[in-house]
Amino acid sequence: QMFSAWDEVEGRTPLEVIRNAGVDDALRTAAATQELVSVEVQVSGAEERTILVNAVALPTTGPRLGTVAVFHDVSELRRLESLRSDFVANVSHELKTPLTAVRGFAETLLSGSVPPQDVEKYLGVILKHAEADSATFRHFVEARAATYGAFRWGPEVALERIGMLDQKE
């Protein structure tokens, strides 16, 4: 099923049956060496799949009797890894942008070069961007909780962890 090989396989080479050069290369390399060969190959079909191929010649010493291969479909794992990577990149960007604005306005305020009538406006911008970062972080925590289960955070958790809050409350 994994390689859509439905015909008779006996007496045929792996390349004839599987029709994937990456798998054939892995099997040939394993047959020629004493090392485990582990590669990922792309398999076309109704949908593109990523297959992890682990192959080794048997026995590892003496005359070779053949090659054993184990195939794992890791398509879903790779898709989830890609989603996770994209998510982390987006969250990082969403947190960094408001934080850069907060820093810039705070540095300007500290420099003393802001006219007194504009100080409140600058503080408002800082607050707006701090709230944006808080919202992004809250969404991140909620997404994490939805994926991995509940995740408690906040001052109560910190106090509880250092033993300053009665855990019976």
Disulfide bonds with the S-S distance in Angstrom:
none
